[in-house]
Amino acid sequence: MRTGRIERNTAETRILVEVNLDGTGNYDVATGIGFLDHMVEQFSKHSLIDVRMKVTGDLHVDQHHTTEDSALALGQAITQALGDKAGIGRYGSAYSPMDETLSRVALDISGRPYFVWKAGFTQERLGEWDTELIEHWFHSVAQSAGLTLHIELLYGTNNHHICESIYKGFARAMRSAVELDPRKGGAIPSTKGQLGG
């Protein structure tokens, strides 16, 4: 089993994240932000990556530190679980429809973080979560997991559907990228012989 475990304790947040890349989509998530919990649960369910995430953050200040640090820890746990990345699919992409909304997510576990965001929201909050933090969550995951990550909203009007469509697309793209391809015989999926740098 390819697993990762990160404990991240600062003056702003205390975080435990555990992942199993070869899981079945089981999750146990509590960040203190209900809509963020819902999105991480969607990620776990549709990527088949088991995720345990426990966060105690300074929500009396605002939601920024909890959002950012939970994403950083998740990305670090995924990186730890991937090890040298031998045999993985490396690339993943997904079109993700949800009612009137359609989004597209494409990613490469390249070890060279790069993030493109072409999406947006027309309301300030989903539940109690500030929608401006959604882009920042994905940017933080891309940085800490070493992802080249492109996210694009093709169309949509309902803000809940837009967010959920993007998270489900990210999940399905990650599922393809982290899965082991038996045809690769355990080889690093790069002509350089390594990923990153």
MDTraj code that builds the backbone (N, CA, C; nanometers):
import mdtraj as md
import numpy as np

residues = "MET ARG THR GLY ARG ILE GLU ARG ASN THR ALA GLU THR ARG ILE LEU VAL GLU VAL ASN LEU ASP GLY THR GLY ASN TYR ASP VAL ALA THR GLY ILE GLY PHE LEU ASP HIS MET VAL GLU GLN PHE SER LYS HIS SER LEU ILE ASP VAL ARG MET LYS VAL THR GLY ASP LEU HIS VAL ASP GLN HIS HIS THR THR GLU ASP SER ALA LEU ALA LEU GLY GLN ALA ILE THR GLN ALA LEU GLY ASP LYS ALA GLY ILE GLY ARG TYR GLY SER ALA TYR SER PRO MET ASP GLU THR LEU SER ARG VAL ALA LEU ASP ILE SER GLY ARG PRO TYR PHE VAL TRP LYS ALA GLY PHE THR GLN GLU ARG LEU GLY GLU TRP ASP THR GLU LEU ILE GLU HIS TRP PHE HIS SER VAL ALA GLN SER ALA GLY LEU THR LEU HIS ILE GLU LEU LEU TYR GLY THR ASN ASN HIS HIS ILE CYS GLU SER ILE TYR LYS GLY PHE ALA ARG ALA MET ARG SER ALA VAL GLU LEU ASP PRO ARG LYS GLY GLY ALA ILE PRO SER THR LYS GLY GLN LEU GLY GLY".split()
xyz = np.array([
    [0.0837, -0.1194, 0.0000],
    [0.0000, 0.0000, 0.0000],
    [0.0881, 0.1258, 0.0000],
    [0.0516, 0.2215, -0.0842],
    [0.1239, 0.3478, -0.0905],
    [0.0531, 0.4491, -0.0011],
    [0.1129, 0.4757, 0.1136],
    [0.0494, 0.5608, 0.2137],
    [0.1404, 0.6774, 0.2498],
    [0.0777, 0.7846, 0.2987],
    [0.1505, 0.9009, 0.3470],
    [0.0847, 0.9543, 0.4722],
    [0.1662, 1.0094, 0.5597],
    [0.1148, 1.0663, 0.6849],
    [0.1918, 1.1936, 0.7163],
    [0.1209, 1.3042, 0.7315],
    [0.1826, 1.4329, 0.7604],
    [0.1178, 1.4931, 0.8842],
    [0.2007, 1.5325, 0.9797],
    [0.1558, 1.6143, 1.0917],
    [0.2186, 1.7514, 1.0744],
    [0.1371, 1.8539, 1.0794],
    [0.1852, 1.9902, 1.0563],
    [0.1296, 2.0793, 1.1658],
    [0.2148, 2.1200, 1.2575],
    [0.1707, 2.1996, 1.3707],
    [0.2428, 2.3345, 1.3713],
    [0.1637, 2.4422, 1.3648],
    [0.2180, 2.5768, 1.3707],
    [0.1374, 2.6570, 1.4729],
    [0.1709, 2.7839, 1.4859],
    [0.0948, 2.8710, 1.5755],
    [-0.0450, 2.8986, 1.5214],
    [-0.0678, 2.8646, 1.3933],
    [-0.1957, 2.8947, 1.3292],
    [-0.2855, 2.7727, 1.3108],
    [-0.2247, 2.6559, 1.2886],
    [-0.3036, 2.5345, 1.2647],
    [-0.2333, 2.4124, 1.3217],
    [-0.3123, 2.3127, 1.3559],
    [-0.2628, 2.1797, 1.3920],
    [-0.3320, 2.0807, 1.3003],
    [-0.2539, 2.0054, 1.2240],
    [-0.3102, 1.9245, 1.1161],
    [-0.2513, 1.7846, 1.1169],
    [-0.3379, 1.6866, 1.0955],
    [-0.2981, 1.5499, 1.0672],
    [-0.3668, 1.5078, 0.9384],
    [-0.2874, 1.4629, 0.8411],
    [-0.3418, 1.4110, 0.7153],
    [-0.2791, 1.2756, 0.6875],
    [-0.3630, 1.1782, 0.6569],
    [-0.3176, 1.0456, 0.6155],
    [-0.3871, 1.0112, 0.4844],
    [-0.3113, 0.9546, 0.3897],
    [-0.3692, 0.9117, 0.2623],
    [-0.3239, 0.7708, 0.2283],
    [-0.4074, 0.7018, 0.1547],
    [-0.3751, 0.5718, 0.0975],
    [-0.4135, 0.5785, -0.0500],
    [-0.3126, 0.5829, -0.1370],
    [-0.3382, 0.5966, -0.2800],
    [-0.4069, 0.4742, -0.3384],
    [-0.3945, 0.3616, -0.2718],
    [-0.4527, 0.2365, -0.3198],
    [-0.5792, 0.2013, -0.2416],
    [-0.6516, 0.3033, -0.2022],
    [-0.7695, 0.2831, -0.1193],
    [-0.8967, 0.2621, -0.1997],
    [-1.0069, 0.2886, -0.1355],
    [-1.1387, 0.2706, -0.1961],
    [-1.2250, 0.3961, -0.1859],
    [-1.1634, 0.5068, -0.1442],
    [-1.2386, 0.6308, -0.1311],
    [-1.3019, 0.6496, 0.0049],
    [-1.2448, 0.5864, 0.1066],
    [-1.2918, 0.6088, 0.2437],
    [-1.2363, 0.7401, 0.2962],
    [-1.3143, 0.8120, 0.3749],
    [-1.2693, 0.9419, 0.4251],
    [-1.3172, 0.9667, 0.5671],
    [-1.2410, 1.0485, 0.6369],
    [-1.2741, 1.0960, 0.7710],
    [-1.2158, 1.2364, 0.7785],
    [-1.2998, 1.3366, 0.7544],
    [-1.2523, 1.4728, 0.7335],
    [-1.3214, 1.5676, 0.8315],
    [-1.2410, 1.6486, 0.9001],
    [-1.2950, 1.7515, 0.9890],
    [-1.1980, 1.8684, 0.9918],
    [-1.2308, 1.9734, 0.9171],
    [-1.1444, 2.0914, 0.9103],
    [-1.1994, 2.2085, 0.9902],
    [-1.3240, 2.1994, 1.0328],
    [-1.3893, 2.3131, 1.0966],
    [-1.4624, 2.4020, 0.9974],
    [-1.4487, 2.3724, 0.8667],
    [-1.5192, 2.4461, 0.7612],
    [-1.6037, 2.3443, 0.6849],
    [-1.7324, 2.3519, 0.7017],
    [-1.8206, 2.2475, 0.6500],
    [-1.8097, 2.2250, 0.5011],
    [-1.8065, 2.3315, 0.4223],
    [-1.8040, 2.3119, 0.2773],
    [-1.6692, 2.2570, 0.2317],
    [-1.5620, 2.2965, 0.2975],
    [-1.4305, 2.2387, 0.2666],
    [-1.4300, 2.0898, 0.2984],
    [-1.4883, 2.0505, 0.4115],
    [-1.5016, 1.9076, 0.4431],
    [-1.5714, 1.8348, 0.3286],
    [-1.6809, 1.8916, 0.2818],
    [-1.7608, 1.8300, 0.1760],
    [-1.6781, 1.8117, 0.0487],
    [-1.5946, 1.9104, 0.0151],
    [-1.5144, 1.9020, -0.1065],
    [-1.4004, 1.8007, -0.0928],
    [-1.3361, 1.7943, 0.0225],
    [-1.2307, 1.6946, 0.0427],
    [-1.2905, 1.5536, 0.0413],
    [-1.4109, 1.5405, 0.0964],
    [-1.4797, 1.4113, 0.0891],
    [-1.5097, 1.3725, -0.0553],
    [-1.5516, 1.4699, -0.1365],
    [-1.5748, 1.4424, -0.2796],
    [-1.4446, 1.3990, -0.3471],
    [-1.3356, 1.4684, -0.3141],
    [-1.2056, 1.4317, -0.3706],
    [-1.1709, 1.2873, -0.3373],
    [-1.1868, 1.2496, -0.2117],
    [-1.1543, 1.1137, -0.1688],
    [-1.2424, 1.0112, -0.2395],
    [-1.3717, 1.0350, -0.2380],
    [-1.4672, 0.9385, -0.2948],
    [-1.4401, 0.9128, -0.4425],
    [-1.4121, 1.0172, -0.5188],
    [-1.4019, 1.0023, -0.6640],
    [-1.2599, 0.9745, -0.7126],
    [-1.1603, 0.9949, -0.6278],
    [-1.0229, 0.9568, -0.6633],
    [-0.9897, 0.8156, -0.6169],
    [-1.0724, 0.7615, -0.5260],
    [-1.0465, 0.6348, -0.4572],
    [-0.9221, 0.6417, -0.3676],
    [-0.8803, 0.7627, -0.3348],
    [-0.7718, 0.7834, -0.2382],
    [-0.8344, 0.7980, -0.1000],
    [-0.8003, 0.7067, -0.0095],
    [-0.8498, 0.7209, 0.1271],
    [-0.7859, 0.8450, 0.1894],
    [-0.8661, 0.9266, 0.2571],
    [-0.8163, 1.0495, 0.3187],
    [-0.8677, 1.0611, 0.4610],
    [-0.7753, 1.0757, 0.5537],
    [-0.8093, 1.1161, 0.6906],
    [-0.7476, 1.2528, 0.7117],
    [-0.8298, 1.3512, 0.7466],
    [-0.7820, 1.4887, 0.7647],
    [-0.8461, 1.5495, 0.8881],
    [-0.7637, 1.5860, 0.9839],
    [-0.8099, 1.6503, 1.1062],
    [-0.7378, 1.7833, 1.1219],
    [-0.8143, 1.8910, 1.1318],
    [-0.7562, 2.0246, 1.1369],
    [-0.8167, 2.1032, 1.2519],
    [-0.7311, 2.1641, 1.3316],
    [-0.7724, 2.2648, 1.4285],
    [-0.7016, 2.3930, 1.3891],
    [-0.7781, 2.4913, 1.3435],
    [-0.7182, 2.6134, 1.2925],
    [-0.7714, 2.7373, 1.3627],
    [-0.7069, 2.8501, 1.3323],
    [-0.7442, 2.9776, 1.3955],
    [-0.8615, 3.0413, 1.3208],
    [-0.9741, 2.9716, 1.3223],
    [-1.0915, 3.0200, 1.2507],
    [-1.1496, 3.1467, 1.3130],
    [-1.1079, 3.1804, 1.4345],
    [-1.1504, 3.3074, 1.4943],
    [-1.0849, 3.4254, 1.4221],
    [-0.9741, 3.3979, 1.3499],
    [-0.9094, 3.5016, 1.2683],
    [-0.9796, 3.5077, 1.1334],
    [-0.9641, 3.4014, 1.0551],
    [-1.0392, 3.3807, 0.9318],
    [-1.0100, 3.2387, 0.8847],
    [-1.0500, 3.2057, 0.7628],
    [-1.0388, 3.0679, 0.7133],
    [-0.9124, 3.0432, 0.6309],
    [-0.8320, 3.1463, 0.6123],
    [-0.7189, 3.1366, 0.5206],
    [-0.6182, 3.0308, 0.5634],
    [-0.5743, 3.0356, 0.6886],
    [-0.4702, 2.9430, 0.7338],
    [-0.5190, 2.7985, 0.7303],
    [-0.6419, 2.7742, 0.7709],
    [-0.6969, 2.6386, 0.7689],
    [-0.7052, 2.5867, 0.6259],
    [-0.7514, 2.6701, 0.5352],
    [-0.7623, 2.6302, 0.3943],
    [-0.6253, 2.6003, 0.3359],
    [-0.5331, 2.6938, 0.3495],
    [-0.4006, 2.6786, 0.2900],
    [-0.3241, 2.5610, 0.3499],
    [-0.3204, 2.5538, 0.4817],
    [-0.2372, 2.4521, 0.5469],
    [-0.2920, 2.3113, 0.5262],
    [-0.4243, 2.2966, 0.5204],
    [-0.4811, 2.1639, 0.4942],
    [-0.4449, 2.1173, 0.3545],
    [-0.4431, 2.2093, 0.2587],
    [-0.4057, 2.1750, 0.1216],
    [-0.2576, 2.1404, 0.1120],
    [-0.1732, 2.2173, 0.1804],
    [-0.0298, 2.1887, 0.1806],
    [-0.0024, 2.0501, 0.2387],
    [-0.0687, 2.0192, 0.3491],
    [-0.0473, 1.8892, 0.4140],
    [-0.0980, 1.7746, 0.3268],
    [-0.2110, 1.7942, 0.2604],
    [-0.2625, 1.6905, 0.1700],
    [-0.1642, 1.6652, 0.0567],
    [-0.1137, 1.7710, -0.0034],
    [-0.0169, 1.7555, -0.1107],
    [0.1098, 1.6866, -0.0646],
    [0.1573, 1.7202, 0.0543],
    [0.2774, 1.6560, 0.1094],
    [0.2538, 1.5078, 0.1348],
    [0.1353, 1.4740, 0.1849],
    [0.1035, 1.3331, 0.2115],
    [0.0974, 1.2537, 0.0811],
    [0.0395, 1.3134, -0.0226],
    [0.0340, 1.2464, -0.1528],
    [0.1750, 1.2262, -0.2073],
    [0.2592, 1.3278, -0.1970],
    [0.3982, 1.3163, -0.2430],
    [0.4715, 1.2055, -0.1685],
    [0.4527, 1.2001, -0.0381],
    [0.5159, 1.0950, 0.0427],
    [0.4688, 0.9571, -0.0025],
    [0.3392, 0.9437, -0.0274],
    [0.2837, 0.8147, -0.0684],
    [0.3328, 0.7732, -0.2069],
    [0.3600, 0.8690, -0.2936],
    [0.4046, 0.8386, -0.4298],
    [0.5495, 0.7901, -0.4344],
    [0.6291, 0.8261, -0.3348],
    [0.7692, 0.7838, -0.3335],
    [0.8427, 0.8345, -0.4563],
    [0.9116, 0.7454, -0.5282],
    [0.9859, 0.7870, -0.6479],
    [0.8975, 0.7926, -0.7722],
    [0.7684, 0.7672, -0.7563],
    [0.6681, 0.7768, -0.8629],
    [0.6833, 0.6677, -0.9694],
    [0.7561, 0.5633, -0.9376],
    [0.7782, 0.4554, -1.0342],
    [0.6459, 0.3892, -1.0725],
    [0.6234, 0.3741, -1.2024],
    [0.5098, 0.2985, -1.2523],
    [0.3776, 0.3705, -1.2579],
    [0.3726, 0.4980, -1.2144],
    [0.2436, 0.5675, -1.2120],
    [0.2032, 0.6128, -1.3517],
    [0.0735, 0.6398, -1.3673],
    [0.0235, 0.6934, -1.4935],
    [0.0798, 0.8315, -1.5231],
    [0.1026, 0.9091, -1.4187],
    [0.1606, 1.0436, -1.4210],
    [0.0623, 1.1502, -1.4673],
    [-0.0073, 1.1282, -1.5772],
    [-0.1003, 1.2267, -1.6320],
    [-0.2446, 1.1875, -1.6006],
    [-0.3284, 1.2895, -1.5868],
    [-0.4707, 1.2642, -1.5719],
    [-0.5503, 1.3839, -1.6192],
    [-0.6678, 1.3573, -1.6711],
    [-0.7562, 1.4664, -1.7126],
    [-0.9000, 1.4190, -1.7029],
    [-0.9902, 1.5148, -1.6865],
    [-1.1312, 1.4793, -1.6752],
    [-1.2186, 1.5978, -1.7122],
    [-1.3216, 1.5709, -1.7906],
    [-1.4342, 1.6618, -1.8039],
    [-1.5337, 1.6216, -1.6962],
    [-1.5868, 1.7204, -1.6270],
    [-1.6741, 1.6900, -1.5133],
    [-1.8048, 1.7683, -1.5235],
    [-1.9127, 1.7024, -1.5687],
    [-2.0418, 1.7700, -1.5751],
    [-2.1165, 1.7605, -1.4426],
    [-2.1857, 1.8660, -1.4079],
    [-2.2792, 1.8630, -1.2950],
    [-2.3944, 1.9561, -1.3294],
    [-2.5061, 1.8959, -1.3677],
    [-2.6227, 1.9719, -1.4125],
    [-2.5816, 2.0712, -1.5221],
    [-2.5968, 2.2012, -1.4977],
    [-2.5695, 2.3004, -1.6030],
    [-2.4212, 2.3342, -1.6164],
    [-2.3397, 2.2759, -1.5308],
    [-2.1981, 2.3123, -1.5229],
    [-2.1100, 2.2070, -1.5893],
    [-2.0027, 2.2535, -1.6558],
    [-1.9017, 2.1640, -1.7103],
    [-1.7642, 2.2244, -1.6850],
    [-1.6765, 2.1460, -1.6228],
    [-1.5398, 2.1908, -1.5990],
    [-1.4424, 2.0892, -1.6567],
    [-1.3183, 2.1352, -1.6736],
    [-1.2130, 2.0502, -1.7277],
    [-1.0895, 2.0647, -1.6382],
    [-1.0339, 1.9503, -1.5991],
    [-0.9134, 1.9483, -1.5165],
    [-0.8106, 1.8594, -1.5849],
    [-0.6887, 1.9099, -1.5970],
    [-0.5788, 1.8312, -1.6524],
    [-0.4576, 1.8492, -1.5621],
    [-0.3852, 1.7401, -1.5373],
    [-0.2709, 1.7511, -1.4480],
    [-0.1605, 1.6538, -1.4867],
    [-0.0419, 1.6871, -1.4388],
    [0.0782, 1.6073, -1.4589],
    [0.1524, 1.6044, -1.3257],
    [0.1776, 1.4852, -1.2737],
    [0.2588, 1.4738, -1.1511],
    [0.4045, 1.4848, -1.1951],
    [0.4424, 1.6055, -1.2270],
    [0.5702, 1.6326, -1.2917],
    [0.6830, 1.6590, -1.1924],
    [0.6472, 1.6946, -1.0693],
    [0.7472, 1.7409, -0.9742],
    [0.7839, 1.8868, -0.9959],
    [0.7215, 1.9495, -1.0960],
    [0.7447, 2.0915, -1.1251],
    [0.6107, 2.1637, -1.1099],
    [0.5873, 2.2238, -0.9949],
    [0.4561, 2.2844, -0.9705],
    [0.4272, 2.4016, -1.0644],
    [0.3092, 2.3978, -1.1211],
    [0.2607, 2.5084, -1.2032],
    [0.1088, 2.5028, -1.1981],
    [0.0458, 2.6173, -1.1864],
    [-0.0987, 2.6193, -1.1648],
    [-0.1639, 2.7212, -1.2563],
    [-0.2665, 2.6780, -1.3277],
    [-0.3473, 2.7659, -1.4120],
    [-0.4925, 2.7537, -1.3675],
    [-0.5561, 2.8666, -1.3389],
    [-0.6937, 2.8708, -1.2905],
    [-0.7750, 2.9608, -1.3823],
    [-0.8730, 2.9039, -1.4489],
    [-0.9642, 2.9810, -1.5316],
    [-1.1066, 2.9492, -1.4886],
    [-1.1398, 2.9948, -1.3709],
    [-1.2720, 2.9716, -1.3124],
    [-1.3013, 3.0863, -1.2176],
    [-1.4221, 3.0908, -1.1689],
    [-1.4582, 3.1966, -1.0757],
    [-1.5978, 3.1742, -1.0209],
    [-1.6334, 3.2576, -0.9240],
    [-1.7606, 3.2438, -0.8532],
    [-1.8296, 3.3791, -0.8479],
    [-1.9619, 3.3764, -0.8405],
    [-2.0399, 3.5000, -0.8378],
    [-2.0976, 3.5282, -0.6995],
    [-2.0616, 3.4466, -0.6003],
    [-2.1014, 3.4764, -0.4635],
    [-1.9806, 3.4621, -0.3721],
    [-1.9843, 3.5305, -0.2598],
    [-1.8680, 3.5397, -0.1720],
    [-1.8450, 3.4147, -0.0895],
    [-1.9501, 3.3371, -0.0632],
    [-1.9358, 3.2201, 0.0231],
    [-2.0177, 3.1036, -0.0307],
    [-1.9671, 2.9838, -0.0041],
    [-2.0433, 2.8599, -0.0189],
    [-2.0516, 2.8006, 0.1208],
    [-2.1732, 2.7911, 0.1751],
    [-2.1831, 2.7654, 0.3180],
    [-2.1146, 2.8808, 0.3886],
    [-2.0191, 2.8481, 0.4753],
    [-1.9422, 2.9543, 0.5417],
    [-1.8032, 2.9720, 0.4819],
    [-1.7730, 2.8977, 0.3738],
    [-1.6388, 2.9020, 0.3153],
    [-1.6272, 3.0159, 0.2153],
    [-1.5249, 3.0993, 0.2304],
    [-1.4998, 3.2094, 0.1384],
    [-1.4592, 3.1542, 0.0016],
    [-1.5313, 3.1889, -0.1027],
    [-1.5042, 3.1305, -0.2331],
    [-1.3688, 3.1745, -0.2898],
    [-1.3146, 3.2884, -0.2467],
    [-1.1830, 3.3282, -0.2964],
    [-1.0738, 3.2317, -0.2507],
    [-1.1016, 3.1508, -0.1489],
    [-1.0028, 3.0562, -0.0983],
    [-0.9990, 2.9256, -0.1781],
    [-1.0961, 2.9014, -0.2645],
    [-1.0998, 2.7772, -0.3408],
    [-0.9824, 2.7710, -0.4377],
    [-0.9599, 2.8781, -0.5116],
    [-0.8436, 2.8835, -0.6004],
    [-0.7150, 2.8638, -0.5204],
    [-0.7074, 2.9266, -0.4042],
    [-0.5865, 2.9171, -0.3221],
    [-0.5641, 2.7740, -0.2725],
    [-0.6712, 2.7013, -0.2420],
    [-0.6575, 2.5613, -0.1997],
    [-0.5917, 2.4792, -0.3095],
    [-0.6383, 2.4941, -0.4328],
    [-0.5803, 2.4175, -0.5430],
    [-0.4364, 2.4598, -0.5707],
    [-0.4083, 2.5887, -0.5629],
    [-0.2708, 2.6364, -0.5817],
    [-0.1786, 2.5741, -0.4779],
    [-0.2233, 2.5654, -0.3539],
    [-0.1415, 2.5095, -0.2456],
    [-0.1183, 2.3603, -0.2651],
    [-0.2207, 2.2866, -0.3078],
    [-0.2040, 2.1438, -0.3363],
    [-0.1040, 2.1238, -0.4496],
    [-0.1188, 2.2031, -0.5558],
    [-0.0279, 2.1903, -0.6700],
    [0.1164, 2.2157, -0.6281],
    [0.1378, 2.3163, -0.5452],
    [0.2731, 2.3482, -0.4999],
    [0.3331, 2.2351, -0.4178],
    [0.2578, 2.1844, -0.3220],
    [0.3161, 2.0869, -0.2286],
    [0.3209, 1.9460, -0.2864],
    [0.2359, 1.9152, -0.3840],
    [0.2383, 1.7827, -0.4462],
    [0.3211, 1.7808, -0.5748],
    [0.3728, 1.8966, -0.6164],
    [0.4524, 1.9018, -0.7380],
    [0.3718, 1.8754, -0.8629],
    [0.2531, 1.9346, -0.8694],
    [0.1633, 1.9121, -0.9827],
    [0.1693, 2.0269, -1.0825],
    [0.1692, 1.9945, -1.2093],
    [0.1267, 2.0897, -1.3113],
    [-0.0240, 2.0713, -1.3213],
    [-0.0990, 2.1742, -1.2828],
    [-0.2441, 2.1603, -1.2665],
    [-0.3155, 2.2723, -1.3406],
    [-0.4012, 2.2338, -1.4335],
    [-0.4820, 2.3290, -1.5096],
    [-0.6293, 2.3028, -1.4795],
    [-0.6991, 2.4066, -1.4365],
    [-0.8413, 2.3970, -1.4046],
    [-0.9160, 2.5038, -1.4824],
    [-1.0207, 2.4615, -1.5522],
    [-1.0965, 2.5552, -1.6344],
    [-1.2455, 2.5270, -1.6218],
    [-1.3198, 2.6298, -1.5891],
    [-1.4656, 2.6221, -1.5944],
    [-1.5085, 2.6539, -1.7365],
    [-1.5695, 2.5580, -1.8038],
    [-1.6147, 2.5799, -1.9410],
    [-1.7447, 2.6592, -1.9425],
    [-1.8385, 2.6231, -1.8542],
    [-1.9588, 2.7019, -1.8345],
    [-2.0300, 2.6528, -1.7104],
    [-2.1201, 2.7355, -1.6597],
    [-2.1959, 2.7019, -1.5402],
    [-2.2418, 2.8273, -1.4696],
    [-2.3507, 2.8169, -1.3943],
    [-2.4061, 2.9334, -1.3248],
    [-2.4218, 2.9107, -1.1750],
    [-2.4466, 2.7875, -1.1329],
    [-2.4693, 2.7591, -0.9916],
    [-2.3341, 2.7411, -0.9225],
    [-2.3060, 2.8238, -0.8230],
    [-2.1745, 2.8244, -0.7605],
    [-2.1411, 2.6936, -0.6901],
    [-2.2385, 2.6318, -0.6278],
    [-2.2171, 2.5013, -0.5642],
    [-2.1788, 2.3982, -0.6703],
    [-2.2501, 2.3965, -0.7800],
    [-2.2207, 2.3018, -0.8874],
    [-2.0822, 2.3267, -0.9471],
    [-2.0459, 2.4524, -0.9636],
    [-1.9146, 2.4861, -1.0187],
    [-1.8042, 2.4295, -0.9305],
    [-1.8126, 2.4545, -0.8002],
    [-1.7089, 2.4078, -0.7083],
    [-1.7034, 2.2554, -0.7053],
    [-1.8171, 2.1925, -0.6950],
    [-1.8204, 2.0466, -0.6853],
    [-1.7747, 1.9813, -0.8154],
    [-1.8113, 2.0397, -0.9272],
    [-1.7654, 1.9883, -1.0558],
    [-1.6133, 1.9918, -1.0647],
    [-1.5518, 2.1005, -1.0188],
    [-1.4065, 2.1132, -1.0236],
    [-1.3404, 2.0111, -0.9314],
    [-1.3911, 1.9951, -0.8107],
    [-1.3308, 1.8984, -0.7181],
    [-1.3444, 1.7553, -0.7695],
    [-1.4586, 1.7227, -0.8264],
    [-1.4759, 1.5872, -0.8801],
    [-1.3860, 1.5643, -1.0011],
    [-1.3699, 1.6659, -1.0848],
    [-1.2785, 1.6539, -1.1967],
    [-1.1348, 1.6361, -1.1507],
    [-1.0961, 1.7122, -1.0495],
    [-0.9618, 1.6972, -0.9923],
    [-0.9427, 1.5563, -0.9379],
    [-1.0431, 1.5057, -0.8706],
    [-1.0352, 1.3711, -0.8136],
    [-1.0147, 1.2664, -0.9229],
    [-1.0923, 1.2742, -1.0279],
    [-1.0835, 1.1737, -1.1340],
    [-0.9523, 1.1844, -1.2105],
    [-0.9026, 1.3058, -1.2272],
    [-0.7721, 1.3225, -1.2912],
    [-0.6606, 1.2655, -1.2033],
    [-0.6692, 1.2885, -1.0730],
    [-0.5694, 1.2342, -0.9809],
    [-0.5747, 1.0823, -0.9772],
    [-0.6947, 1.0266, -0.9839],
    [-0.7059, 0.8804, -0.9845],
    [-0.6259, 0.8210, -1.0998],
    [-0.6415, 0.8773, -1.2194],
    [-0.5680, 0.8278, -1.3358],
    [-0.4177, 0.8472, -1.3197],
    [-0.3784, 0.9602, -1.2634],
    [-0.2369, 0.9938, -1.2556],
    [-0.1605, 0.9102, -1.1529],
    [-0.2240, 0.8767, -1.0414],
    [-0.1524, 0.8029, -0.9364],
    [-0.1603, 0.6519, -0.9538],
    [-0.2522, 0.6038, -1.0370],
    [-0.2664, 0.4591, -1.0533],
    [-0.1426, 0.3984, -1.1172],
    [-0.1091, 0.2788, -1.0738],
    [0.0051, 0.2068, -1.1280],
    [-0.0333, 0.1403, -1.2598],
    [0.0511, 0.1567, -1.3593],
    [0.0291, 0.0985, -1.4910],
    [0.1200, -0.0229, -1.5049],
    [0.0643, -0.1447, -1.5069],
    [0.1486, -0.2643, -1.5112],
    [0.2360, -0.2722, -1.6361],
    [0.1960, -0.2064, -1.7434],
    [0.2767, -0.2091, -1.8659],
    [0.4087, -0.1339, -1.8500],
    [0.4159, -0.0455, -1.7490],
    [0.5383, 0.0332, -1.7300],
    [0.6463, -0.0437, -1.6549],
    [0.6095, -0.1574, -1.5982],
    [0.7087, -0.2410, -1.5319],
    [0.7817, -0.1725, -1.4187],
    [0.7178, -0.0778, -1.3525],
    [0.7812, -0.0094, -1.2401],
    [0.8799, 0.0982, -1.2812],
    [0.8804, 0.1371, -1.4079],
    [0.9741, 0.2393, -1.4548],
    [0.9254, 0.3790, -1.4168],
    [1.0204, 0.4720, -1.3964],
    [0.9867, 0.6119, -1.3765],
    [0.9306, 0.6652, -1.5089],
    [0.8134, 0.7287, -1.5083],
    [0.7526, 0.7729, -1.6338],
    [0.8130, 0.9030, -1.6864],
    [0.9415, 0.8980, -1.7190],
    [1.0111, 1.0132, -1.7753],
    [1.1348, 0.9664, -1.8475],
    [1.1661, 1.0262, -1.9629],
    [1.2880, 0.9908, -2.0351],
    [1.4120, 1.0363, -1.9585],
    [1.3948, 1.1269, -1.8603],
    [1.5077, 1.1711, -1.7793],
    [1.5450, 1.0689, -1.6710],
    [1.4515, 0.9772, -1.6449],
    [1.4758, 0.8810, -1.5381],
    [1.4383, 0.9318, -1.4012],
    [1.3812, 1.0506, -1.3937],
    [1.3321, 1.1057, -1.2672],
    [1.2259, 1.2095, -1.2986],
    [1.1426, 1.2365, -1.1993],
    [1.0405, 1.3400, -1.2117],
    [1.0753, 1.4546, -1.1164],
    [1.0692, 1.5749, -1.1687],
    [1.1034, 1.6933, -1.0905],
    [1.2433, 1.7398, -1.1235],
    [1.2582, 1.8725, -1.1293],
    [1.3903, 1.9294, -1.1531],
    [1.4340, 1.9245, -1.2971],
])
top = md.Topology()
chain = top.add_chain()
for i, resn in enumerate(residues, 1):
    res = top.add_residue(resn, chain, resSeq=i)
    for name in ("N", "CA", "C"):
        top.add_atom(name, md.element.get_by_symbol(name[0]), res)
traj = md.Trajectory(xyz[None], top)
